[in-house]
Each structure stands twice: as structure tokens, then as C-alpha cells.
């Protein structure tokens, strides 16, 4: 997909990150992964992100990522597949090239590994990845990878295939400056953990859409929430927040890392063999799994 076409597509609807299925030995398990992606593609997501944050990108080797992208492309039908990409610059460039060959429609460049860096370093890192491929690239503003508006502006001038800005920082003042500065040059994606809790604020800050993790196991409810948000149906949004999302957050917040582990547990509960999470994450306890099962049953 051409970068401009992908930019317009991802801004047109809800996005999600399928979990990556592993077997009991921790190896990528392609058959159930493809089955899950095929199921999700029936619910009208604008795009799906293979090997993203919820897909445990941080635990994957660079060689595994293109295999996951190929599997997602086989299963997703006409739904665009955007690949996770990251680590240091040379590794990120290698992943970017490999997933482009594997058929990815675009790349989400996740925060680089560990160190804090100056804005010039961020600029060079992103530009190297953009220069390495012809597909669209999105940057992820989060943790040790915070872009100042001037850096985003420089990148937009230097990288024609930079199409998106995703935020997981929660710094509304900063990201509003980015959206005001760059206007429709980029598509803006909300990326806070459990993005529905922040979706209204991000919509007001100029963000086109967001990525829903719970789409993995309650896709119809996730789409209903998104549609209500876009229609300005605040009453229905608040009903869903109170009945589902706030109880879900209570489970998610019981342990660090449950923002991924709880999504994988929900995926297993609804019948998709996603397998366990990889270390250093841990799975929900049996008690927590039953709490989540009951919440899902009600919805």
C-alpha cells in the first residue's frame, strides 16, 4: 500500500494489535495466530499491527518478526498489516527491510532500546528507518522516545513516507502542539495503555483514531465504543467505561505487565489459543483469569 493511501486508511477507523500466539515452549504458533487474525479482520478494523507492543515485540527476535507479518498478511484479507519495528538503529533498519519484503503495508517504529537520547539522535534514527523502506512509517512518542514538535516537523520535511504519529506519553499539551504544527501532514494515533480511557481527550487534541487492545477479545464492544465516541454519544461511552473498562483496569493494574498479559488471557478465554506470555512478563493467576472471564461473559 502506498504511504499516502495507508495514512488515509489508518485514520478512517479503529486500530488494534493482535497478540502473538506462542506454544507451551514459547515458540511462535502460526496456526492459531492466523485464526485469531482472520477472526479479528471480520470486525472492520482500519488496520492491524502485527508484532506490536501488545504482540510482545520486545520479546521477539528480529528473525521472528517477518514470519509473524507473513502469517498476518495471509490471514487478514484486505485489512492492512502494519509491523512493529524497533531496537537500535541498525537492528531497526534490518527489521524494516525484512518486514517490507514479507509484505507489511507499513511500520510502527517503537521506542529505541533503553537509553535517553537527544533530539538530533531521534531524528537520525527515524530518518535511517524511513530511508531504508518505501512503505509508510509511524513513530511512537513514549517513554524514552519523546519527540519535540520541531523534530517532528524536520522529520516530515525529510521523510515523505513518514505518515503517522502515535502517542503513549499522555502529555496532551505536547501532542496538541504536534497536531497543531503538522496539521493533516500526519495521521495521529492514540496509544496509551487501554486507549479507550483516554480516547475522548485525545480526540479533542486532534487525534484521528487509537489502537484498542481489548479488540483482541471483545471486538464488537470495542467497535461500539469507538462508534459512540465518533458520534458524540457520551452517555453510551460512559456506560461502557463503567461496566467494562474500569473493572478491566482493576484487573490490569494488579501487576506490572498485565497491560499485555490480561489481553492475552482474554484472547484465550474467548477461544483463541494465544498461549502464554514470554518472560519477563507473567500470566494472570487462576483467580484473576476467572475475574476476567466473568467480566467478558457479561459483555
N, C-alpha and C positions, 0 to 999 in steps of 0.2 A: 504494500500500500504506500502510495506517495505520502511524504511527510505532511503536506497541507491537508490532504484528504483524511489522514489519521487524526490530525489536530481537530478537524471539524467533527469527526466521528466521536472521539472521546469526550467532547464537550456536549454531546447530544443526549446522554443518558447516564444511568448508574454504572459504576465500575466495580469489579471485585477481583480478589486474589485467591484462586483455588489453593487449598492446602496441597502439599506434595505427599503422595502416598508412599509409605515405606513398608517393607515386610518386617517380620519379627527380628530379622538380623540387621535391620536398619538400611537395607538396600532399596533403591528406587523400585517401586512396584507399579509397572506401567499399566497393566490391565484395569485395576480398579481406579487408577488415576484417570485414564481415558473415559471410563464410565461416568465418573463424577463430573468431569469437564463437559461431557456430552449432555448430561442432565442439566447442568447449570446453563448451558447455551440455549436452552429452551425458554428461559425466563427473561430474555430481552436485554441483557446487559450490553452496554455500548462496546465494551471490550473486557477481556480477561487478562490478568497478569500472571504469567507462568513463572515459577521460581522467584516470586517476590518475597516481601518480608513475611507475610503470613504463610508463604510456601517454604519457609525456612532457608532462604537463600544463604544466610550466614553459616549454615551447616553443610552446604553443598560444595563439592569440589568444582573447579572450573570445567572439568570434563563432563560433569553430570548435567550442567545447565542446558547445553544444546539438546541432549537426549530428552529432557523434560519438555523443552519447547517443541520438538518434533512430535512428541506424543500429544501435546495440547493442540497443535495445528491439525492433527489427524482427527481429533475428537470434536473440535469447536465449530465445524461447519463454516458458516460465513462470519462468525464472530472474530474480530481481530484479536491476535495474541501479542501481548507486549511482554518482553522478557526482562527479568531482573538482571542487573549488571552492577559490578562494584569492585571493592578492594582497592589496592594501589593502582596507579595509572597504567602500568604495563599489563597487569593482570586484567584490568577493566577493558583495555583495548582488545586484548585477546578474546575475552568473553564476548565483547560486542561483535567482533568479526565472526566468531563461531556461531552465534545465535542468528546473525543475519543470514549466514549460509543455511542454517537449519529452518529458515522460513519465518522468523519473527517479523511482525509488522512494525515493531518499534521497540525501544529500550527505555526502561526506567533506571536511571543511574542512582543507585542507593548511596548513602554516605560512605566516604572512604574509610579505611580502617584506622581506628584508634586516635591518631594524633590530631591536635588542633593546628590549623594552617592559616596563613594569610590569604587575603582575597586574591592576590595575584596567583597563588598556588591553586586555588579553586578554579580560577579562570583557565589556567593551563591544563588542569586535569580534565575539565569538561570539554574544552576545545579539542584535546587529543582524542577523546572518545568520539565526539561529533565528526571530526575529520576522518576517522577510521571507517565510517559506515555511510551508507546513503539513506538509511531509514531514519524515521523520526526519533528524537531523543527527548526525554523528560528528566529534569533534575528534581531532587528530593531535598527540600530545605528542612533539616532536622539535626538535632544533637550537635556533633562536631562539624557539621556541614551547613553553616548558616550563610546565605548569600545576601550581601547588601544590594539595594536596588541598582546602584551604579555598576556592580559586577554583572547583574542580570542583563542590564542594558548593553554592556560591552559584549556579552556572550550572544545576545540576539543579533547584534551587528556582525559578529564574526562567524556565526554558525547558522546558516539558513535552515538546517534541519533540526535545530532546537525548537521544539513545538510546545513544551509543557513545563509548568512549574507546580510541583506538588509540595504541600506544606504539612509538616508534622510538629512544628515548633510551638504552635499556639500563640505566637506573638502577632496578634491581629494588627497592631499598629504598624509593624514592619511589613507584613504581607499586603496590607492595604496600600502601602506606599509602592510596592512592586506592581500591584494591579493597576494603580493609578498611573504609574510611569509607563508601563508597557502596553496598557490597553488590550486590544484584541490581537496583538502580535503573538500572544501565547494563550493556551488553554490552561486554566487554573483548577487544580485538583485538591480537595481537602483530604488530608492524610493523617489526622490524629487517630490514635487507637480508639476503636469504636467510634467511628466518624459521625454517626448519627447524633451523638450527644452535642456535637459542635456544628452540625450542618447549617442550622439557621444563622449562626453568627458568621460562618464562612460565606454563606450565600450573600449576606449583607456586605461582606468585604470584597465582593466581586468574583467569587469563585464559581466556576461553571457547574462543577459536579464534585463527587467524592467517591472514595473506594469503600465499599461495605464488606467487612469481614464476615458478618453473620449471614450474608448472602450464600455462604458455603452450605448452610443447613436450614435456613428459613428464607429461601429466596423470594417467595411470594410476599412475605411480610416486609422484607427489605425493599422490594419494589413499591409496595403500598405506601411505606413511609416516604420514600423518595417522591412518589407522585403527589402525595399530600403536601409535602414541602414545596414543590414547584407550583402547586395550585394555590398556595397560601392558606391551606386548611390547617391552621394552627391547633384547632381543637383535636383533630384526629392525630396529629403529630404528638401532642401531649398525652393522649390516651395510650399510644403505643410506647412512648417513653416510660410511662408509669407502669404499664402492665408487663412490658418485656425488657426494655433496655436497662432500666435501673436495677431490677432483680438480676439481670445478667451481669451487670457491672459488679454487683456484690459478690458474685462467684469469681469473676475475673480478678478482682482485687485481693483474693485470699492468698495468692502467691505471686512473686515476680515471675514474669514469663508466661503467665496464663492468658495474656492477650493473644498468644498463638495456641497454647495448649487447650484452652477452652473451645476455640474454633474447631480444632481437630477432634475434640471429644464430641462436639455437636454433630460434626460430619459423620462420625461413627454411629452415633445414636440414630440418625435418620437412615442408616442402612448402607453407607458407603465405606468400604474398608480402607480407611486412610492410614491405618496402622499407628504406631506410637510416634511421639516426637523424638528427635535425636537429642542426645546430650549436647550442650549443658541444660537444655530445657527438661522439665519433668512433666509427666502426665497428671491429670486430675486424680484425686483419690476416688475410691468407690463411692464414698458419701457425696462428694462434690459432683460426680457423674450423675448420681440419682437426682440431685437437686436440679441439674441442668436438664435431665430427661423430663422431669415434671414440668419445668418451665416451657420446654419445647412442646410437650403434649398439650398444654393449654393454648398454644398458638398454632 
